Amino acid sequence: MEDVRHLVGQRVQILRKRKQFSQDELAGRIGIDTKSLSRLERGQHYPSLETLERIRVELDVDLKDFFDFDDKPSAEELRDFLMRTASKADYPNLVKMADAVKTALQGSELKI
């Protein structure tokens, strides 16, 4: 099993990116330097509970979210991915995406 430091660091990075914060921005908001946040995300050191709490507040997540090591993306992460992808897609790719969603939800009352 992977070291807990690495797992927690990966979760911090995932949660930070979900909120579209750079390392510089989050580090400034929580009062640590960017290098410290980088080391935390790479699993090179454990964050203090105080630091995790400050990160939690800035990212608007629950403390338990730092310890959710399931490899499956959450429903929220999937929605975020779909929204980001759709917002950057050109018209032909949007049509393909809409067709894929219709196919996946075949039988539901989905209307465009």
N, C-alpha and C positions, 0 to 999 in steps of 0.2 A: 504494500500500500504506500501511496505517496505520503511524504512528510506533510503534516498538518500545516506547517508554515507555508508551504507551496500552495496547498489547496486554498487556504484563507487568502493568500495573496492573489491567486487567480480569481477568486470570487470578488475581491475588492476591485480588481481591474475590470472584470465583466460589468459589475454594477456601475463603476465610474463611466465606462464607455456607453452604457445604456443611457445615462443622463447626458452624454455628449460633453463631458468635462475633460479637458486636457489634464495631464499630471500637474502642470504648473497651476492651473486654476484651482483644482481640488486641494493641492498642497497649501496654497495661499489661504483658502477658505478655512482650513482646519488648523492652520498655524504651525505647519512643519515645512521643511525645505523639500524641494522636488526630489533631490537625491534620496532622502529618507523614504518618501512615498514609492519611488522606484524600487528601492531595496525591499520594501514591504511587499510590493506586487510581485517581485521575483522570488519571494520566499526566503530572503537572506536574513530576515530577522522578524521576530514576533512583534505585532503592534501591542501597545498597552491597551487595557480596557478603555481608558480615557480617550485614546486616539481612535479606537473603533467606534466609540460613542459619537465622537465629533464627525467621523466619516458617515456614520449612520444618519445623523441629523442632516448633513449636507446632501446626501444622496436620497433622503426620504425613504429609507428602507427599514425593515425590522432587523434587530440584532441577529436573529436566527438565519437571516439571509446570507450572512457571512459563512455559515456552516452548512449550507445546502449544497452538498457535493454531488448531487445527482447529475449524470451526464446529459440527461434529457433537458432540452430548453423548456422553460416555463411557458405557459400560455401568453403571458405578457411579453416575453422575449420573442415568441413567434409573431405576435401582433406587431411589435416594434420592427422586426425584420421585414414583414410584409409591407408595412407602411413606408419604411425607408426605401425599399426596393421599388414600390409603386411610384413613389414621389420622384424617383430618378429615371423611370422608364420612359421611353418614347412611345408614341401611339401604337405601333405594331406590337411591341412587347406588352403593352397594357391589354391589348386585345387577347394575346396569348394567355396572359395571367387571368383575365376574366373568364376565358374559356376553361382554363384549368380549375378555377374555383367552382364554376358551374358544374363541371364534371365531378369534382370531389363532393359537391353538395347535391348531387342529382337526387331528385325526389323532394327536395325542400322547396319552399315557396320563394326562392331567390329571384328577384327581378332587378334589372338595371334600368 
